[in-house]
């Protein structure tokens, strides 16, 4: 049975007791821990010891980062002389590059001082931009200059904080998996790990349940097809006494019946998947007399032409990689799904079920005529294109009627 491996990244000496408690706790959960001081890492004799620690992250399924009030050892290959990168920061970057799920824990008091520092820095930004007009291309350089000047004058309660705050900046700049927990002791960390593990377990159960439901539905549809085939074969057997031409016609009818049944099944999956991606379901209530669907997104660019087809083609081609990247989540923000398109999103209903994207990716893999499939996807985009004005991000959208949705699925 496969056992999850959990890499624990932090400075060692100041967090020695927490790391020991965490190793025992991970073992109690039935998982394997990877901590450098316990011999869990193979030190390659032809590699630098720090690179060996970083490379060990490849073997892990979960990355736990703990930030205390010490910055730790400097990474030997760091090129930044002002703020040299630590080995812990390198491990964090490696986990990011491998897209390994993370749990981040920050010392409560360190984070309190960091928030005060960020507040002061934001005030400096506001003060500068209220007096100066800066083009977007220069903002990053200006911000870096303001920050560098502040760091030279700011009173850090501990010398290491200047470097730790740089590390925390990297965490707060993340767009995904950027949640963190504050802690005072190992009990705080263990409590939150337990809660997160419960969430992972719940998601795994839900995904298993959904797959079982899909499998049951597939088995039912397969039985229906077999019953249909049986009827056609019976009819074919009854007609064996007729001419060869008649037999050929009956056999063609058998093949046609099988293809139609398969196409109808695939078409239903295609329609259900695209509907879940582009629309959300609203149940009848005091304000709505009937159940109905509403738009998640309105596109503000022309996707009807060849350029639109090419853009949608890239989006469809990337579905499989996209699903693999976010396979540990149950829902994905529409902001992520439609990244790259000019569009306005309904932020109140932005969570798109992962299984809808998985089905669409699977259907695309099955279909041999890729262009026809993409044209069918394009037909789902077209009713969502805003014709006249760009709606606000909080606008409520009405779903188009079925008659307005082109129906040329290639199945």
Kinemage of the C-alpha trace (Angstrom):
@kinemage 1
@onewidth
@group {chain A} dominant
@subgroup {mainchain}
@vectorlist {calphas} color= white
{ca unk a 1} P 0.000 0.000 0.000
{ca unk a 2} L 1.337 3.417 -0.961
{ca unk a 3} L 2.187 5.692 1.975
{ca unk a 4} L 2.289 9.507 1.639
{ca unk a 5} L 5.703 11.077 2.218
{ca unk a 6} L 5.803 14.457 3.947
{ca unk a 7} L 8.800 16.783 3.698
{ca unk a 8} L 9.262 19.135 6.653
{ca unk a 9} L 11.184 22.295 5.797
{ca unk a 10} L 12.393 24.737 8.442
{ca unk a 11} L 15.481 25.910 10.263
{ca unk a 12} L 16.693 23.073 12.470
{ca unk a 13} L 18.271 24.275 15.687
{ca unk a 14} L 15.724 26.863 16.867
{ca unk a 15} L 12.812 24.571 15.939
{ca unk a 16} L 14.402 21.298 17.020
{ca unk a 17} L 11.680 20.363 19.505
{ca unk a 18} L 8.869 21.202 17.082
{ca unk a 19} L 10.481 19.125 14.323
{ca unk a 20} L 10.841 16.122 16.656
{ca unk a 21} L 7.193 16.372 17.763
{ca unk a 22} L 6.100 16.744 14.170
{ca unk a 23} L 8.041 13.698 13.014
{ca unk a 24} L 6.337 11.565 15.679
{ca unk a 25} L 2.956 13.038 14.809
{ca unk a 26} L 3.377 12.301 11.089
{ca unk a 27} L 4.359 8.719 11.905
{ca unk a 28} L 1.234 8.325 14.066
{ca unk a 29} L -0.809 9.298 11.017
{ca unk a 30} L 0.725 6.381 9.117
{ca unk a 31} L 2.797 8.609 6.842
{ca unk a 32} L 6.539 8.730 6.160
{ca unk a 33} L 8.353 11.910 7.191
{ca unk a 34} L 11.405 13.417 5.513
{ca unk a 35} L 13.556 15.431 7.934
{ca unk a 36} L 17.257 15.904 7.278
{ca unk a 37} L 18.471 15.474 10.873
{ca unk a 38} L 16.866 12.019 11.223
{ca unk a 39} L 18.658 10.333 8.345
{ca unk a 40} L 15.627 10.480 6.059
{ca unk a 41} L 17.692 11.907 3.182
{ca unk a 42} L 20.272 10.161 1.040
{ca unk a 43} L 23.310 12.428 0.719
{ca unk a 44} L 24.714 11.955 -2.764
{ca unk a 45} L 28.537 11.885 -2.520
{ca unk a 46} L 28.881 13.808 -5.799
{ca unk a 47} L 26.420 16.586 -4.876
{ca unk a 48} L 26.466 19.474 -2.423
{ca unk a 49} L 24.746 18.620 0.850
{ca unk a 50} L 22.286 21.512 0.411
{ca unk a 51} L 21.352 20.409 -3.119
{ca unk a 52} L 20.776 16.897 -1.787
{ca unk a 53} L 18.241 18.259 0.714
{ca unk a 54} L 16.496 20.242 -2.011
{ca unk a 55} L 16.395 17.263 -4.407
{ca unk a 56} L 14.800 15.078 -1.711
{ca unk a 57} L 11.619 17.131 -2.099
{ca unk a 58} L 10.976 15.252 -5.352
{ca unk a 59} L 10.208 12.152 -3.259
{ca unk a 60} L 7.499 13.873 -1.196
{ca unk a 61} L 3.738 14.139 -1.647
{ca unk a 62} L 3.238 17.038 0.775
{ca unk a 63} L 5.503 19.944 1.744
{ca unk a 64} L 5.247 21.445 5.245
{ca unk a 65} L 7.010 24.785 5.719
{ca unk a 66} L 7.609 26.190 9.215
{ca unk a 67} L 8.960 29.729 9.638
{ca unk a 68} L 10.194 30.800 13.061
{ca unk a 69} L 12.363 33.746 14.060
{ca unk a 70} L 15.569 32.439 12.513
{ca unk a 71} L 16.472 32.769 8.808
{ca unk a 72} L 18.802 29.792 8.769
{ca unk a 73} L 21.842 28.827 6.732
{ca unk a 74} L 22.557 30.721 3.519
{ca unk a 75} L 22.261 28.740 0.300
{ca unk a 76} L 25.778 28.285 -1.036
{ca unk a 77} L 24.841 29.204 -4.640
{ca unk a 78} L 22.807 32.322 -3.806
{ca unk a 79} L 23.651 35.279 -6.044
{ca unk a 80} L 21.776 37.931 -4.073
{ca unk a 81} L 24.320 39.727 -1.888
{ca unk a 82} L 21.836 42.130 -0.264
{ca unk a 83} L 19.443 39.404 0.873
{ca unk a 84} L 21.060 35.997 0.313
{ca unk a 85} L 18.625 33.128 -0.038
{ca unk a 86} L 18.469 30.547 2.726
{ca unk a 87} L 18.393 26.798 2.202
{ca unk a 88} L 14.796 26.813 3.517
{ca unk a 89} L 13.817 29.357 0.860
{ca unk a 90} L 15.435 27.172 -1.792
{ca unk a 91} L 13.435 24.180 -0.571
{ca unk a 92} L 10.274 26.271 -0.758
{ca unk a 93} L 11.038 27.315 -4.347
{ca unk a 94} L 11.688 23.692 -5.283
{ca unk a 95} L 8.293 22.643 -3.895
{ca unk a 96} L 6.691 25.450 -5.918
{ca unk a 97} L 8.389 24.329 -9.141
{ca unk a 98} L 7.215 20.737 -8.570
{ca unk a 99} L 3.666 21.925 -7.721
{ca unk a 100} L 3.655 19.868 -4.524
{ca unk a 101} L 0.758 20.724 -2.159
{ca unk a 102} L 1.940 22.853 0.760
{ca unk a 103} L 1.042 23.614 4.357
{ca unk a 104} L 2.677 26.803 5.643
{ca unk a 105} L 3.095 27.697 9.312
{ca unk a 106} L 4.405 31.092 10.490
{ca unk a 107} L 5.348 32.025 14.034
{ca unk a 108} L 2.566 34.219 15.412
{ca unk a 109} L 4.865 36.952 16.739
{ca unk a 110} L 7.027 37.014 13.623
{ca unk a 111} L 3.917 37.407 11.499
{ca unk a 112} L 2.656 40.216 13.747
{ca unk a 113} L 5.878 42.171 13.209
{ca unk a 114} L 5.739 41.409 9.481
{ca unk a 115} L 2.214 42.829 9.199
{ca unk a 116} L 3.355 46.048 10.876
{ca unk a 117} L 6.292 46.244 8.488
{ca unk a 118} L 4.021 45.707 5.464
{ca unk a 119} L 1.611 48.356 6.713
{ca unk a 120} L 4.442 50.855 6.988
{ca unk a 121} L 5.720 49.879 3.519
{ca unk a 122} L 2.264 50.302 1.964
{ca unk a 123} L 2.077 53.777 3.475
{ca unk a 124} L 5.385 54.609 1.790
{ca unk a 125} L 4.030 53.364 -1.547
{ca unk a 126} L 0.855 55.425 -1.144
{ca unk a 127} L 2.823 58.516 -0.192
{ca unk a 128} L 5.058 58.256 -3.255
{ca unk a 129} L 2.315 57.556 -5.805
{ca unk a 130} L 0.116 60.341 -4.453
{ca unk a 131} L 2.857 62.797 -5.451
{ca unk a 132} L 4.184 61.158 -8.616
{ca unk a 133} L 2.759 59.757 -11.830
{ca unk a 134} L 4.434 56.510 -12.852
{ca unk a 135} L 3.801 54.302 -15.890
{ca unk a 136} L 3.084 50.637 -15.216
{ca unk a 137} L 6.399 49.466 -16.678
{ca unk a 138} L 8.301 51.420 -14.023
{ca unk a 139} L 6.238 50.496 -10.957
{ca unk a 140} L 8.155 47.336 -10.127
{ca unk a 141} L 11.470 49.203 -10.214
{ca unk a 142} L 10.059 52.101 -8.152
{ca unk a 143} L 8.559 49.725 -5.569
{ca unk a 144} L 11.875 47.912 -5.241
{ca unk a 145} L 13.667 51.211 -4.693
{ca unk a 146} L 11.182 52.349 -2.032
{ca unk a 147} L 11.449 49.002 -0.250
{ca unk a 148} L 15.242 49.026 -0.336
{ca unk a 149} L 15.311 52.523 1.170
{ca unk a 150} L 12.858 51.506 3.901
{ca unk a 151} L 14.868 48.388 4.762
{ca unk a 152} L 17.970 50.536 5.266
{ca unk a 153} L 16.170 52.701 7.841
{ca unk a 154} L 13.518 50.448 9.371
{ca unk a 155} L 14.045 49.158 12.900
{ca unk a 156} L 13.857 45.354 12.803
{ca unk a 157} L 13.386 43.980 16.295
{ca unk a 158} L 15.702 41.117 15.297
{ca unk a 159} L 18.414 41.245 12.683
{ca unk a 160} L 17.086 38.107 10.992
{ca unk a 161} L 13.692 39.730 10.393
{ca unk a 162} L 14.975 41.712 7.419
{ca unk a 163} L 15.614 38.397 5.651
{ca unk a 164} L 12.594 36.542 7.038
{ca unk a 165} L 10.284 39.320 5.836
{ca unk a 166} L 11.751 38.911 2.359
{ca unk a 167} L 10.827 35.208 2.609
{ca unk a 168} L 7.299 36.079 3.744
{ca unk a 169} L 6.958 38.430 0.778
{ca unk a 170} L 7.460 35.398 -1.475
{ca unk a 171} L 4.623 33.574 0.269
{ca unk a 172} L 2.185 36.485 0.118
{ca unk a 173} L 2.875 36.936 -3.601
{ca unk a 174} L 1.616 33.424 -4.381
{ca unk a 175} L -1.639 33.232 -6.341
{ca unk a 176} L -2.404 29.578 -5.435
{ca unk a 177} L -2.052 27.408 -2.343
{ca unk a 178} L -1.065 30.575 -0.462
{ca unk a 179} L -2.913 29.977 2.797
{ca unk a 180} L -0.907 29.826 6.012
{ca unk a 181} L -1.425 29.187 9.733
{ca unk a 182} L 0.026 31.035 12.680
{ca unk a 183} L 1.510 29.023 15.543
{ca unk a 184} L 2.996 29.457 18.972
{ca unk a 185} L 3.919 25.822 19.657
{ca unk a 186} L 3.840 22.367 18.101
{ca unk a 187} L 0.275 21.739 19.334
{ca unk a 188} L -0.961 24.568 17.081
{ca unk a 189} L 0.768 22.971 14.105
{ca unk a 190} L -0.530 19.475 14.863
{ca unk a 191} L -4.088 20.732 15.289
{ca unk a 192} L -4.103 22.409 11.872
{ca unk a 193} L -2.421 19.443 10.175
{ca unk a 194} L -5.158 17.194 11.549
{ca unk a 195} L -7.846 19.530 10.173
{ca unk a 196} L -6.166 19.715 6.767
{ca unk a 197} L -5.729 15.943 6.608
{ca unk a 198} L -9.441 15.613 7.324
{ca unk a 199} L -10.093 17.923 4.370
{ca unk a 200} L -7.841 15.854 2.085
{ca unk a 201} L -9.592 12.685 3.242
{ca unk a 202} L -13.017 14.206 2.612
{ca unk a 203} L -12.050 15.295 -0.911
{ca unk a 204} L -10.673 11.831 -1.666
{ca unk a 205} L -13.915 10.207 -0.479
{ca unk a 206} L -16.041 12.609 -2.530
{ca unk a 207} L -13.987 11.987 -5.660
{ca unk a 208} L -14.236 8.223 -5.109
{ca unk a 209} L -17.991 8.535 -4.640
{ca unk a 210} L -18.360 10.574 -7.829
{ca unk a 211} L -16.311 8.028 -9.774
{ca unk a 212} L -18.503 5.207 -8.416
{ca unk a 213} L -21.629 7.096 -9.459
{ca unk a 214} L -20.164 7.680 -12.923
{ca unk a 215} L -19.188 4.004 -13.158
{ca unk a 216} L -22.677 2.896 -12.128
{ca unk a 217} L -24.165 5.181 -14.748
{ca unk a 218} L -21.771 3.822 -17.370
{ca unk a 219} L -22.693 0.234 -16.473
{ca unk a 220} L -26.378 1.068 -16.754
{ca unk a 221} L -25.876 2.670 -20.158
{ca unk a 222} L -23.815 -0.329 -21.270
{ca unk a 223} L -26.610 -2.720 -20.288
{ca unk a 224} L -29.095 -0.565 -22.204
{ca unk a 225} L -26.859 -0.746 -25.276
{ca unk a 226} L -26.511 -4.521 -24.973
{ca unk a 227} L -30.289 -4.874 -24.774
{ca unk a 228} L -30.596 -2.702 -27.862
{ca unk a 229} L -27.971 -4.772 -29.687
{ca unk a 230} L -29.816 -7.958 -28.719
{ca unk a 231} L -33.014 -6.690 -30.301
{ca unk a 232} L -31.232 -5.775 -33.528
{ca unk a 233} L -29.398 -9.115 -33.653
{ca unk a 234} L -32.669 -10.951 -33.099
{ca unk a 235} L -34.189 -9.023 -35.957
{ca unk a 236} L -31.148 -9.825 -38.082
{ca unk a 237} L -31.442 -13.550 -37.330
{ca unk a 238} L -35.132 -13.537 -38.262
{ca unk a 239} L -34.245 -12.098 -41.637
{ca unk a 240} L -31.453 -14.540 -42.531
{ca unk a 241} L -33.806 -16.234 -44.975
{ca unk a 242} L -33.977 -13.070 -47.036
{ca unk a 243} L -31.510 -11.919 -49.679
{ca unk a 244} L -27.870 -11.004 -49.106
{ca unk a 245} L -28.803 -7.383 -49.763
{ca unk a 246} L -31.374 -7.525 -46.984
{ca unk a 247} L -28.811 -9.039 -44.642
{ca unk a 248} L -26.401 -6.235 -45.498
{ca unk a 249} L -29.044 -3.628 -44.741
{ca unk a 250} L -29.829 -5.192 -41.391
{ca unk a 251} L -26.142 -5.355 -40.476
{ca unk a 252} L -25.746 -1.695 -41.402
{ca unk a 253} L -28.727 -0.905 -39.214
{ca unk a 254} L -27.039 -2.760 -36.340
{ca unk a 255} L -23.804 -0.770 -36.724
{ca unk a 256} L -25.708 2.488 -37.090
{ca unk a 257} L -27.713 1.758 -33.951
{ca unk a 258} L -24.532 1.179 -31.937
{ca unk a 259} L -22.944 4.395 -33.194
{ca unk a 260} L -26.048 6.457 -32.475
{ca unk a 261} L -26.281 5.086 -28.936
{ca unk a 262} L -22.593 5.839 -28.272
{ca unk a 263} L -22.884 9.330 -29.766
{ca unk a 264} L -25.888 10.158 -27.617
{ca unk a 265} L -23.998 9.106 -24.488
{ca unk a 266} L -20.939 11.196 -25.379
{ca unk a 267} L -23.091 14.154 -26.377
{ca unk a 268} L -24.818 14.064 -22.990
{ca unk a 269} L -21.456 14.044 -21.197
{ca unk a 270} L -20.231 16.919 -23.378
{ca unk a 271} L -23.319 19.043 -22.713
{ca unk a 272} L -23.278 18.350 -18.973
{ca unk a 273} L -19.568 19.172 -18.672
{ca unk a 274} L -19.714 22.442 -20.608
{ca unk a 275} L -22.847 23.509 -18.758
{ca unk a 276} L -21.130 23.022 -15.375
{ca unk a 277} L -18.070 24.945 -16.584
{ca unk a 278} L -19.851 27.960 -18.069
{ca unk a 279} L -22.995 28.139 -15.898
{ca unk a 280} L -24.089 27.599 -12.312
{ca unk a 281} L -27.363 26.124 -11.122
{ca unk a 282} L -29.836 28.275 -9.175
{ca unk a 283} L -32.573 26.487 -7.266
{ca unk a 284} L -36.068 27.860 -7.002
{ca unk a 285} L -36.642 29.986 -3.920
{ca unk a 286} L -38.670 32.968 -2.714
{ca unk a 287} L -37.169 35.179 -5.435
{ca unk a 288} L -36.934 32.589 -8.228
{ca unk a 289} L -40.029 30.616 -9.123
{ca unk a 290} L -38.178 27.972 -11.126
{ca unk a 291} L -34.795 26.253 -11.171
{ca unk a 292} L -32.515 27.816 -13.780
{ca unk a 293} L -28.910 28.323 -14.872
{ca unk a 294} L -26.896 31.543 -14.757
{ca unk a 295} L -23.660 32.560 -16.498
{ca unk a 296} L -20.377 32.312 -14.636
{ca unk a 297} L -18.528 34.342 -17.256
{ca unk a 298} L -19.026 36.887 -20.042
{ca unk a 299} L -16.269 37.174 -22.661
{ca unk a 300} L -15.358 40.684 -23.768
{ca unk a 301} L -13.305 39.700 -26.816
{ca unk a 302} L -14.252 38.312 -30.215
{ca unk a 303} L -13.939 34.525 -30.105
{ca unk a 304} L -15.989 33.838 -33.256
{ca unk a 305} L -13.161 34.258 -35.767
{ca unk a 306} L -10.020 32.242 -36.525
{ca unk a 307} L -8.057 33.977 -33.786
{ca unk a 308} L -10.800 33.034 -31.337
{ca unk a 309} L -10.713 29.433 -32.584
{ca unk a 310} L -6.926 29.342 -32.087
{ca unk a 311} L -7.226 30.732 -28.560
{ca unk a 312} L -9.930 28.225 -27.624
{ca unk a 313} L -7.861 25.455 -29.218
{ca unk a 314} L -4.939 26.283 -26.896
{ca unk a 315} L -7.320 26.263 -23.936
{ca unk a 316} L -8.747 22.842 -24.875
{ca unk a 317} L -5.271 21.394 -25.541
{ca unk a 318} L -4.165 22.456 -22.058
{ca unk a 319} L -7.146 20.882 -20.235
{ca unk a 320} L -5.363 17.620 -19.458
{ca unk a 321} L -2.284 19.321 -17.967
{ca unk a 322} L -4.584 21.739 -16.170
{ca unk a 323} L -6.566 18.914 -14.540
{ca unk a 324} L -3.374 17.122 -13.465
{ca unk a 325} L -2.059 20.314 -11.878
{ca unk a 326} L -5.150 20.823 -9.709
{ca unk a 327} L -6.099 17.174 -9.136
{ca unk a 328} L -6.054 17.607 -5.351
{ca unk a 329} L -8.827 20.195 -5.403
{ca unk a 330} L -12.570 19.672 -5.682
{ca unk a 331} L -13.384 23.037 -7.246
{ca unk a 332} L -11.291 25.558 -9.187
{ca unk a 333} L -11.800 29.305 -9.394
{ca unk a 334} L -13.146 30.489 -12.757
{ca unk a 335} L -10.454 33.176 -12.621
{ca unk a 336} L -7.882 30.396 -13.001
{ca unk a 337} L -9.871 28.369 -15.539
{ca unk a 338} L -10.415 31.337 -17.879
{ca unk a 339} L -7.035 32.937 -17.330
{ca unk a 340} L -5.831 34.314 -20.671
{ca unk a 341} L -9.286 35.312 -21.885
{ca unk a 342} L -10.633 38.860 -21.750
{ca unk a 343} L -13.726 38.329 -19.648
{ca unk a 344} L -15.871 39.453 -16.730
{ca unk a 345} L -16.548 36.897 -13.992
{ca unk a 346} L -19.399 36.438 -11.579
{ca unk a 347} L -17.340 36.319 -8.393
{ca unk a 348} L -20.291 35.058 -6.321
{ca unk a 349} L -20.333 31.759 -8.223
{ca unk a 350} L -16.739 31.347 -9.328
{ca unk a 351} L -16.022 27.758 -8.214
{ca unk a 352} L -16.045 25.304 -11.140
{ca unk a 353} L -16.224 21.558 -10.330
{ca unk a 354} L -12.990 19.777 -11.245
{ca unk a 355} L -14.875 16.706 -12.485
{ca unk a 356} L -16.480 18.791 -15.274
{ca unk a 357} L -13.033 19.744 -16.583
{ca unk a 358} L -11.850 16.127 -16.208
{ca unk a 359} L -14.748 14.841 -18.321
{ca unk a 360} L -14.218 17.438 -21.027
{ca unk a 361} L -10.501 16.608 -21.192
{ca unk a 362} L -11.312 12.884 -21.420
{ca unk a 363} L -13.821 13.478 -24.241
{ca unk a 364} L -11.238 15.511 -26.129
{ca unk a 365} L -8.758 12.621 -25.843
{ca unk a 366} L -11.378 10.205 -27.218
{ca unk a 367} L -12.361 12.333 -30.201
{ca unk a 368} L -10.282 11.777 -33.342
{ca unk a 369} L -11.564 14.862 -35.168
{ca unk a 370} L -10.006 17.474 -32.870
{ca unk a 371} L -11.056 20.446 -35.020
{ca unk a 372} L -14.715 19.472 -34.912
{ca unk a 373} L -14.521 19.078 -31.147
{ca unk a 374} L -12.932 22.513 -30.736
{ca unk a 375} L -15.595 24.046 -33.002
{ca unk a 376} L -18.201 22.555 -30.697
{ca unk a 377} L -16.436 24.124 -27.701
{ca unk a 378} L -16.310 27.404 -29.611
{ca unk a 379} L -20.075 27.200 -30.061
{ca unk a 380} L -20.383 27.115 -26.255
{ca unk a 381} L -18.220 30.239 -25.936
{ca unk a 382} L -20.173 32.281 -28.507
{ca unk a 383} L -23.411 32.823 -26.492
{ca unk a 384} L -21.237 34.125 -23.655
{ca unk a 385} L -19.641 36.927 -25.696
{ca unk a 386} L -20.763 40.384 -24.618
{ca unk a 387} L -21.985 42.302 -27.658
{ca unk a 388} L -22.379 45.908 -26.552
{ca unk a 389} L -21.059 46.777 -23.122
{ca unk a 390} L -18.681 45.219 -20.657
{ca unk a 391} L -20.584 44.123 -17.602
{ca unk a 392} L -19.282 44.716 -14.109
{ca unk a 393} L -17.733 41.837 -12.254
{ca unk a 394} L -20.686 41.679 -9.899
{ca unk a 395} L -23.350 41.647 -12.621
{ca unk a 396} L -25.866 38.791 -12.684
{ca unk a 397} L -26.157 37.046 -16.009
{ca unk a 398} L -29.055 35.193 -17.617
{ca unk a 399} L -28.422 31.882 -19.292
{ca unk a 400} L -29.212 31.741 -23.030
{ca unk a 401} L -32.145 29.600 -24.083
{ca unk a 402} L -31.456 26.220 -25.587
{ca unk a 403} L -32.402 27.496 -29.064
{ca unk a 404} L -29.488 29.967 -28.962
{ca unk a 405} L -26.868 27.336 -28.190
{ca unk a 406} L -25.420 25.784 -31.379
{ca unk a 407} L -25.509 22.013 -31.309
{ca unk a 408} L -22.853 20.571 -33.600
{ca unk a 409} L -21.031 18.216 -31.251
{ca unk a 410} L -18.913 15.822 -33.362
{ca unk a 411} L -19.976 12.648 -31.535
